[in-house]
Amino acid sequence: MKRIIVLVNIFVTVSVAAQFNVSIEVPADFTPKEVYLYSLNGSKDILNSRETRKGNSWQIKVSKPYTGMMKLYFPEENISLNFISENKDVKMRLEVAKNKVSNVIYLDESNAKMNELQDIQQKKEYILPALYQIKEYYKGKENFGKALETEILRLSQGIGDMSKYPFVNFYQTNYANFVEKNPTRKSPTHDDIIKFLTNSNEMLETSSLLRPVLVSYLNIGPNTNLTSDIDKLLKAVNTETPRGQTVLSELIEVFDTYGMQDLKDKYLTEAKNLKCTINDRLAKTIETNKNTEIGARFPDYTFNRPSNTTAKSIHGVKADRKIIVFWSSTCSHCEAELPKIIEKYSSIKKQNWEVIALSLDSEKTAYENKVKSLPWINDTELRGWYSSYGETYNVHATPTYFVLDSANKIIAKPEHASDLITYLKLN
């Protein structure tokens, strides 16, 4: 299916000199040996360190001061989980069933509070509206009605004063103000969000609230003057500053994800034309898009576990044209589109063309069962959306298509299988 993801993760950097440890306890039968530790920049995970398991635990030392959300990733099982640090030691114990994490027990106070907060936020968004409706049928003295009122009150009030936890307080306040769907609260205006983006401290860049707040901004009003609204925002945050450039980078990627091609092209051009020093975040966005534009030479990729080929990489495949497909066995759109390409595959091969399908699957069995029916070159890292080619090739949705010539230059980027078939004149 076309996949659009807005992840809400959280962390905050601080300037106080300190370091802390992350301790992870696991059962003996949990098989992963390696873990990656990530921090965050806007909506991008940044690799902090890697650590090898010793006994039944990992002990990870974070050498630089850090407050906010971090992520653990176990590459051998494609498992990830989030936690927060208030620049203090973090301790957790993982409960496991069939080599998958079934529960995380947070043993430090900050993470326990954050876990409670997220539980309440989820229930407020998805359960609280239903509780209000059910309450009307259980008025009066019934025990069930009283229990409903107690739960409604608990969810409505949140978890109280969080001033002891700077990050949790920042996240709780601003998630409620700008992201949470709450019909009882006044929706933010463009000016409210601009004020937040321009006046927030460095927590904004690392809280992961940036992208969902920008999506909220874009969804305000009838969008009849969307370009003017965006220009107003970018002027306020100043694209010659690091913050303004991070906002611009996020917007370009939002437009790309939602298929808003005209807006993406407009603001990507503005980014390229900036005369000031460009921060790493925006530079990466510009580079990734440059590498996948029409006319660009498609970056090479060394195969990991290829089938139906003896070639070692994409560039090593000899063909007059190459059709690159990014897909997943869990993608409903792929289920509908890939059979259309299978129908034309004999015609594709007769013209010395080739299909190379790179999967964003994470489950080995699901991938192997599906790939049996795909006659072309297949490969996967079994890392889902953590796959390296997701960022390299600017893939935000599946299926995504590229057509390359014999020199591996991009000559087309069809939207759908039908567009691909039409472009190749295989109708």
C-alpha positions, 0 to 999 in steps of 0.5 A: 500500500502507499505508505505515509508515516509521520512518526512522533519520537522525542529527544532534547539536547542540552548543554550541561556537561554529563554522561549517562548509561543505558542498561538493557536487561533481557532473558537468556533466550533472546537471541540478538547480540548487537544493538544500535542506539539512535538519537533524532534530528527532526524526523531523522534517526541519527546513529549514536553508537553500537554495542555488543551484548555481554551476558544477558544485558547491554550496557551502553555509555552515552558520552555526550549530554542528552535529554529526550527520546532515543531509539534502540534497534536490534538489526538481527530481528528488526526490532526497535523501541523508543525510550527517553533520557533526561540526561540520567541513567536509563534502565529497562527490562525486556520481556520476550515471547518467541524472540519478540519483545512483548513488553518493556518494563522501565525501571527509571522514573522518567521513562515510567512517566513518559510511558504513562503519558503516551498511554493516556495520549493514545486513550484520549485520542481513540477511546475518550470520545467513545467514553463520552458517548457511552456515558449518556447511557449510564447516567446516575448512580450505576457503578458502571456510570461512576467508573466511566466518569472516573476514567473520563476524568483521569484521561481528561486531566492527564498526568499532572505537573511534569516540571520535574521532567523537562523533556516530558513537560515539553512534549506533553504541552506541545503535543496537546497544543499542536498535534493532539486531536481534541474537539474540546480545545480550540484548534491552533492557527497559523500564527500560533504555530509560527510563534511556536516554531520561532520561539521554541528552544533547541528542544524543537529540532530533536523532539520529533514534534516538528513534522507533525506540527508542520502537517498540522500547519498545512491542514489549517483552513481551506488551503486556497492560498497554501503557497502563501501560507508556506512562504509566510512560515518560511519567512518567519523561521528564516531559511538562512538559519539552521532552524529555518533550513530544518523546517524547509527540509521537513516540508520538502519531504512532506510534499514528497511523501504526500505526492505534492510534486509542484510544491516539492519542486518549488521549495527544493529549488529554493533550497538549492538557490540558498546562498548561505551556509547549508546545514547537514539536514537540508544538505542531505535532502538536497543530495538525496533528491539530486541523486534520484532526479530525471537524468541523474545516475542512479546510485549503485547498490550491492546486493545482499541476498539476491535471487535470479541473478549472478550480478553483484549490484544494480550497476552490474546487471547488464540490460538496455533498460532496468526497471527498479521497483521498491515494494513489500509483501505487506503492501496492498498496492503492490499486490494489485500492481506487481501482477500487471508487470508479471504479465509483461515480463516476457516482453520486457526480457525479449527487449533485453530489459530487466526488472530489479525489485528491492523489498522493504520487508522485515519478515523473512518467511513472508518475503520468501513466500512472496518472492517465489512468484516473482520471476525477476531479480529480487533482493532485500535487507529484511530491515523494513523501513530501516533498509539502507536504500529507503533513504538512498533512493528517497523512497517514501511509499511502496510501490515506487518505480524508476526506469534506468537506461543502459548507463544507469541514468534515470529516464522515468519515474512512473507513478503506477504500474500502468504508467510504467507499462505505457511508458515502455509501450507494452500496452 
